[in-house]
């Protein structure tokens, strides 16, 4: 068990890696009544092709999300959610493009809740009957989200932004793809990815670190298994399509502008690239930027506008989205935005982002997710504070100038049904 203190941000972090490969990260929070635990699996929708030692396997799209639903069901016919309810915990799960995570928060019975978490994630029960039932449930979910304009505008953007990288595919799959998922597919993918060496246990709260480690050692498989090799393909620099537009039921046109850059996103270099991308996004398009002030003042964008940097293995994407009566004006303004950054503005935004990162340390769910994202990208989340502090305006300018804005741009629009495409 190792302890590392970060005096600048007033945090202590305890880590341990078990013989089976499971890494445990504990952030003690003395005096807090709430505790939070997250068991993350390095398996998201982008892990669509992999080699576990017997050649490349390409299962139907949507398996990671399908597994998230099914893992809660237990061999005795029960459901882990019901078990958690008896202990007063608040459990949930999510699947992203990069990971699947199961988590709970509680104010009492933490050790018991941790046992429930580790037990149900490590004891799957898939039958033809319950898989078939889930296909219907997820099929309805797909139908519902496909009727949401903000979901479609984003999904269309990703499909146009990437040509090869599986980030272009929906997390939940399609009705056709999930129809090809059976219990054998689920067990094969579960056994490939749901192994301790491909997982991370993160705990935040006023907890006993020794007991957490002992519990994980006692309840999880003792054997070390090598994680699978992933195949994301070779993504080209250009986009699949410059623009896509469709009509749906909505009050205002909804748009999303996407840009991509092929870059390292793992390890120390990747951590630095991520920090530069996030800060550049805020400096150029955040609420304090000249771009935002001008377009908001003219009524071209409203409070729904947002800008974010998104990271996948080998790729950085910058996405701007929101509502606008004239999305083309937003597109023109983006391409004309000045890359000159005032020194005072740079320092002000840097301090604001740093403060936000510190405040996030007391938001347990956000902190656990950030730790997992960093670990799965092979860097330490808490080291990013030091990386961020060292970023200079010159670093940001270099990143911005190297970004292929116009060459890598695609736009996705959803217009109200009474407007022409």
N, C-alpha and C positions, 0 to 999 in steps of 0.2 A: 504494500500500500504506500503510495507516494503522495506527499502534500506539496503544493506549490502556492505561494502567496503572491498576490498581485496588489501591492500597497497603493498603487496609483488609483485603482478603482475599488479598493477596500473589499477584495474578494479572496477567499481561500478555496482551492480546488483539490479534491482528493481523487486520485485515479488508481485503478487496478486492472490488470489484464489477466484473466484466468488462463489456466492451462488449455482450456478448450477454445481459446481465442476471443472470448467475449470481453469487450472493454467496458468498464464501469466508470462513469464520471459522476462525482457527487459534489454538489455545491452547497455547503452548510449555510443555513440561514438561522442562526440562534435567535430565539424569541418569536419567530413566526409561527402562527398556529396552523397554517396550511402547509401541506407537503404535496409534492407533485412528482410523479414518476413516469418516464416514457421509455418504452422498449421499442427501439427503431430497427427496422430491417432494411439493409441496403438493397432494396428491390423496389423500383418504381416502374412506371409505364415505359420509360426509355430503355429498360433492360429487356428489349424485345428479341434479341438474338444473343445466345451465349453458348459457351463450351464448358461443360462440367467434366471433361475428360474423355468424352466419346464422340467428339465432333460437334459442329454448330447445330443448335436446336432453335427453331423459330416457332414458338407456340402461338395460338390465336391472340390477337390484340385484346387487352383488357384483363389479362389473368391476374396481375398484381392487385387490381381493384376488386376483382371477384374474390380473391383469397381473403382480402381484408374483411369482406362480408361474412365469409364462411368460417373463418377461424374462431369466431365467437361461439359457434355451436359446439357442444360437447358430446362425447361418446354416450353419456347417460341420457341424452335427449334434452338436457338442460341448456341454458344459455348463460355465458359469463356475465352478461349485463344484469341478469336477475340475481346472480350471486353477489355482484358488487352492490346492488341495491340493498341487500340485507346488512351490509357493513357501513352503509351511509356514504359510500364513495361516489364520485361523479366520473364515470369512465367515458371514453370515446376513442375514435380511431380516424385516421385519414390516410389517403394514398395520394402522393404527388408524382410528378414525373421522375423524381429522384429517389423516393423512399416510401415505405409504408411504416406507420407508427401506431402503437397502441398505448394509451395513457390513462391515468386517473389522477384526480386530486382528492384530498380528504383532510379532515381536521382531527381524526382519530382512527384507531385500528390500522395504522400505516403498514406494519409488518404483515398483517393478515391480507391486506389489499395487495401488497407486493407479491405474496404467494399466489393469490388468485391470478394476477397478471401473468406471472411466469408460467403458471400451470396451464392456463387455457391457450396461450400462444404456442406452447410446446406439446399440445395434445390435440391435434386436428381430427375431425371426424367428417369425412365426405362420403356420401352415398349417392347413388344415381337419383334417388328420389329428392333429396334435399338440394342437389345441384340443379336438377330440372326446375324445382320451385324457385330457386334463386335466379335462374335465367329469366323467368317471368318478371320477377321483382326488378332486376337490373334493366331489363328491357323497358319497363315502364319508366324507370329513372332516365334512361337515354331519351325516351320520347319527351319527357318533361323538360329536360335541360335543352334539348334541341328546339324547344319552343321559346327559349329565352334569348332575346336579341343580344344581350351583353355576352352570353356564352358563345353564341354563334359567331359574333364578330371576332372574338379571340381565337376560337378554333380555326376559323377560316384564315386568320392571320398566320397562325403557326404552320398551317398546311402550305401556305404560300411562301413563307419566309425560309423554310427548310426544304431542300430537295431530297436529301437522303437521311439525315439524322432523325431518329425516331421521336425527337421532340415535336415533330410535325403531327404526330398521331394523338388522338384523344386519350385521356387517362382511362376513361370508362369503356373504351372500345366502341364497337357498333353492334346493332342487333344481330347482324350476320356473324360477326366474329365471336360474340359470346355464345352463339348457338353451337359453335364448334368446341366449346369447353366442356369437358366431362371430368369425372372424378379422377381418372388416370392422369390427365393433364394437370389438374390441381395438385395431386400428390407428387408428381414429377417436379413441378416448379417449387412446391413447398420444400421438398427434400433438398433441392439445389440451393435455395436462398435462405430458408429459415434454419440456419445453422449458427451456433454461437459466434464463430469467427466472422460472420457477415452481419452481426448485430451489435447494437450499442444500448446499454442501460444507463439512463441519465436520471438522477434524482436531485431535487432541490428542496430544501426545507430544514427544519430542526430535527435531524434524523441521526441514527446511530450507523455510521459508515461500516463498522465492523460487522454488524448484523446483516446489513444489506449484502455485503460480499459473501458472507457465510451462507445466506439464503440462496443466492444465485448459484454458488458452487454446489449446494445440496440438490437443487431442483432441476438444473439443466444438464443436458448430455455432457458427459465428461470427455468425450472424444473430440480431438481436433480434426476438422475437415477443411480442406483448401477451398476457398471461395471460387466461384466460377469466373471464367474470363468473359468479358462482355465485348460485343461487337456493335459499334455504333455506325459503322460504315465510314466512308470518306466524304465529308460534306464539302461541296464546292463553294467558292466565294459568292457566286451569283444566287439569285432567288428563283424559286420555282415559277412565280408569276408576279407581275408588277402590281396588279390590282384585282380585287374581287368585290362584287357588290350583289346584294340580294335585298328583297323587300320582306318585311315582317310587320306584325302589329307593334308599333311603337309611336311615341308622341313626337320625338325629334330624331333626326339622323344620328346614328351611333357610329363611331369610327375607331379604328386602331391603326396606328402607324408602327411598323416594325423595321428594325435595322439589326444587322448581325455582323460580327467580327470573329474570324477564326483566331482563337487565342488560347493559351494555357489557362485552365481554371482550377487546377489542383496543385497541391504543394505550396511552398512559400511564394513561388512566382505567381501561382494562381490566386493566392490570397491577396497579393499586391494588386493584381489586375482587377480583382473583384472590388477592392476598395476604391481604386481609381474610377472604375466604371460607375459605381454607385454615387460617388461624389460628383463626377462629371454630369451625371443625369440630373442631380439636384441643382447644380450650379447653372446649367443651361436651361432647364425646363421646370424647375421647382417653383413654388409659390412666391419666392423672393426674387425670381429672375425677371429680367426685362421682357423676355419672351412672354411669360405668363401675364405680367402686368399689362402689356400692350394688347394681347388678344382678349384678356378678360375685360379690360376697359372698353374695348370695341364691341363686346358682346359676341365675339366669335367662339369663345369657349365659356363654360360655366363652372360651377364648383365640382362637377363630376369629373373634371379633367385630372388625369394623374400620369405620372411618368415613373418608370421603374426599370432597373437593370436586372436581367434574369440570366442565370448561369447553368450551362449544361457542359458535360465533358467535351472540351475542345472548342466551345462556342460561348460567346457573350451576345445576348440580345438586349436591345433597348426598345422598350415598348411605350408609346404614348397613346392614351385612349381617353375617350369621353364622348360628350354630345356636342354637336355643332350643326347649325343650319347650313353651314358651308364648309364641309371637311376639306375641300380643296384649298381654301385659304389657310387652314392650319398646316397643310402639307407645304405650301409655298413659304410660309413663315419659318418652318423648321429648316428648310434648305437655305434660307437667308439669314438664319440666326448668327449673331456675331460670336466668334470663338474667343474674343478678347475678354479676359476676366480681370476685373479690378481687384487690387491687392486687399483692400478693406473688405470687399464683398466676399472674397475667397476666405479670409480669416473668420468672418462672421458665420458663414455657412459651415465651415469646418468645425467651429465650436458648437454650433447647433446640432450637427450630426453626432458629434462626440457625446454631447449631453444626452441625446436620444438613445445612444448605445448604452450608456450607463443606466438610464432609467429602465431600459429593457431587462436589466439584470434582476429587477424585482417583479418582472412579469414572467412567471415561471414557465408557462406554456411556450411563450416566444423564446425564452432563453434555451429551453431544452431543444427546441427545433433548430435554433441557430447552432448549438453545439453539435447536433447530429449532422447537419449539413456540412459543417466544417470537417468533422471527423471522416465522413464519407468522401470528402475531397482531399483528404490527407494533410490537413493542417489543424492547428489548435485555435479554437475560436477566441480564447482569451489573449492569444498573441496578436490578434488583429487590432487590438487597442493600440499596441505599440506601433504596428505597421501604419495604422491610420494617423497617428500623431506625427510620423515622419514624412507623410505625403506633402509635397511642395506644390506650389502653383505650376511650376515647370513640369512636374510629373503629370498633372492634369492636362496641361496644354499639349504635351507629347501624346497622351492617350487620345485626346479629342482630334488632333490633327491626323493621327494614324487611322482613325475610324472611317471606313468607306461609306459615308452617309448616303450619298445619292446612289452609288452603285449597288448597295445592299438593301435598298428600301423597297418595302411593299406596303400597300394600303388595303385594309378591309373595311367595308362599309355595309351597314344595314340601314335601309331607308324605310320610312313609313309606306304602307301599301299604296297610298294614293299618289306617291311620287314615282317618277320614271327612273329606271335604272340607267 
